């Protein structure tokens, strides 16, 4: 019955890392209010998000777990995944794109408007990801565990384990980037 437990535990551990990162980004946003915009931190934050939070974590969800849910759990999964989780993944990508655009603009102009948009997009990302991880941990993952057939759960677990094994090569780089971010 717990055939997805280790997979879910792994995704939830990644959520903890992402939330710790979000807490640090919030601290850096507070520093902006005090007049200190740490461009290097935000550039590294964008790398962390694109490579790990989105590039590895969200891709595992999208390519494996959410795909299995959409293929096997009907209209409820369609609503939860396609109209909920996937939309939020896209929103997060949009905030990161705008964060980067405004960092570029700020470096060119030092404008207060660019600084405001850096703060706005960074905090929009932080709040979205905090809420998003909570929904996945408390609703989406338990829904998948409860409703997917054992056969599908075994396949999801197998695919997830293979993906995690393939990701091992990125862990040292991830640890180094987390150190640069102060995590």
Rosetta blueprint (number, residue, H / E / L):
1 X L
2 X L
3 X L
4 X L
5 X H
6 X H
7 X H
8 X H
9 X H
10 X H
11 X H
12 X H
13 X H
14 X H
15 X H
16 X H
17 X H
18 X H
19 X H
20 X H
21 X H
22 X H
23 X H
24 X H
25 X H
26 X H
27 X H
28 X H
29 X H
30 X H
31 X H
32 X H
33 X H
34 X L
35 X L
36 X L
37 X L
38 X L
39 X H
40 X H
41 X H
42 X H
43 X H
44 X H
45 X H
46 X H
47 X H
48 X H
49 X H
50 X H
51 X H
52 X H
53 X H
54 X H
55 X H
56 X H
57 X H
58 X H
59 X H
60 X H
61 X H
62 X H
63 X H
64 X H
65 X H
66 X H
67 X H
68 X H
69 X H
70 X H
71 X H
72 X H
73 X L
74 X H
75 X H
76 X H
77 X H
78 X H
79 X H
80 X H
81 X H
82 X H
83 X H
84 X H
85 X H
86 X H
87 X H
88 X H
89 X H
90 X H
91 X H
92 X H
93 X H
94 X H
95 X H
96 X H
97 X H
98 X H
99 X H
100 X H
101 X H
102 X H
103 X H
104 X H
105 X H
106 X H
107 X H
108 X H
109 X H
110 X L
111 X L
112 X H
113 X H
114 X H
115 X H
116 X H
117 X H
118 X H
119 X H
120 X H
121 X H
122 X H
123 X H
124 X H
125 X H
126 X H
127 X H
128 X H
129 X H
130 X H
131 X H
132 X H
133 X H
134 X H
135 X H
136 X H
137 X H
138 X H
139 X H
140 X H
141 X H
142 X H
143 X H
144 X H
145 X H
146 X H
147 X H
148 X L
149 X L
150 X H
151 X H
152 X H
153 X H
154 X H
155 X H
156 X H
157 X H
158 X H
159 X H
160 X H
161 X H
162 X H
163 X H
164 X H
165 X H
166 X H
167 X H
168 X H
169 X H
170 X H
171 X H
172 X H
173 X H
174 X H
175 X H
176 X H
177 X H
178 X H
179 X H
180 X H
181 X L
182 X L
183 X L
